[in-house]
Amino acid sequence: MADILKISDATALALHSMTHLAIEPEGQSTTAEIAELFDVSRHHLAKVHQRLTKAGLIESRRGPSGGVGLAKKPSAITLLEIYEVMEGSMLCNPCLFGKSTCPRADCVLGVLLPGLARQVRDYFKETTLAKLASESNWGK
C-alpha cells in the first residue's frame, strides 16, 4: 500500500513534463524550457526524459528545432504507464508491512487498504494524459 501513494520527485517530473507536452500547442519543448517552467534541475529532468525515451513514451530530437515530444497520442498514454516506467509495478498489496495476508484476522486497516489500493491503481490506469491535460488550467 505504501508503494501506491509513493510518488518520487522523478515520477512527479515525468507526470508534469508529459502533461506539459500534451498541452503544448507545438507538441514539443526542450528539457531546459520545461525545467525552467517547473523550477527544477535541468540535469535531473534530462535523466527523467532519458528513461521516458527509452520506454517509448517520449521522443527526443536534436538540433536547432529539436526538443522532446510525446511518442504517442496523449489519449494513448496512461498515468499508470508513466508511473510504472519511473517506479516499477504499482502493487496493490493491502498490507502496510508488505505481507500478502495479515497475520491478524482483525487488522485495523483491513477493510480500508484493499479498496483504497484498487481505487488509486484504477485511477492511474484509467486516466490518460489527454484527460489530465483537458482538466488542467495550464494552457488557459
N, C-alpha and C positions, 0 to 999 in steps of 0.2 A: 504494500500500500504506500509506503513512504516513497517508493520509486515513481509512483504515478504523479505525485504532487511535486516531485523534484524537477525543476527546470533550471539548468545551469546557465551561466552567462552566455556560453557559446550557443546554446539552444535558443535563448532569448534573442540573440543577434540573428540567428538563422531565421526565426519566425518573423522578426521585424524587417530584416532586409528583403526577404522574399515577398512579404506583403507590400513593401515599398515598390518592388519591381512589378508586382501585379497592378499597382495603381499608376505607376509611371506611364504617361501618355506615349512615350517613345519605346517603352518596353525594355529599356536598359539604362544603366547608370554605371558609374565607376565605383570601385570599392572605396576610394578616397572620398567621393561625394557622399556615399552612404554613411561612412564613418563620421564625417563631419555633421551630417544631419542628426545622427543619434548621439553625438559627442562621445564616441568610443575609440579605442585604439584601432588604427588602420591595419596594423600588423595582425592583431587578434582577428579582426573581421576577415582579413585575407586568408587566414588559416581556416576559418569557418567556410568561406567561399570555396576553398580548395576541396574540402570534404563534400560540399554540396555538388560541386562539379564532378567529382569522382563518382558520386552516387547517381549522376544523370538528372539532377533537379535544376541546375542552372548551367548555362554555357558561358564561357569566358572568351572574349575576343580581344586580340592585341591590336596595337596601332592607334593612330590618331582618332579614329572613330570607334575605338574599342570600348570594352567595358564588360559588364556582366548582365545577363538577361535570363529569364526563365527558359528552361529547355522544353517545357510542356505548357499547355494552356493552364491558366490558373484554376480552371474548373476540374482539371485532371490531377491536381496535387492536393493531398490532404495534410492536415496538421500532423496526423499520425505518422505519415511518411517522413516528414521533416524531423519530428521528434525522434523517431527510431534511427535515422541516419546519425543524429547527434548523440543520442543517449543509449541506443540499443533497444531491445524489445521492451515495450511497455507491458510490464507484468501486472496481472490482476490478482496478486497474492493477497488474500484477505487478512493476513496476519502481520501485525507490525513487527513481529520477531522473525519474519521470513519463513515460517513453518507452513507446510501445506495444510495441516489441520491443527486446531488449537488443542493443547494438552488438557484444557479445561472444557467441560461441556457447557459451562455457563459464562463464556467470555463476555466481558462487559461491553465490548465493541463488536461482538459477533454479528449483530443484525445490521449495523451501520456500514461497516467496511466493505463487504462484498458488493452491496448496492452502489455505494459511492465509487468504488473502483470501476465498476461497469459503466457508470454514468460518465466518468471522466474519459475512459477509453472510447466509449461510443461518441462522445462529443468530438474528440480528436479525429476519430475515424470518419465521421460524417461531415465535418467542417472542412470545406475546401478553401484555398487561397482566394478564389473568386468571391465566395460568401463573405470571408473576412474583409476583403477589400471593399465590397459593396456596403458593408456595415460601418466602414471606417469614415472618419471625418478628415483624414489626411489630405486627400486631393481636393477638398472643397474649400 
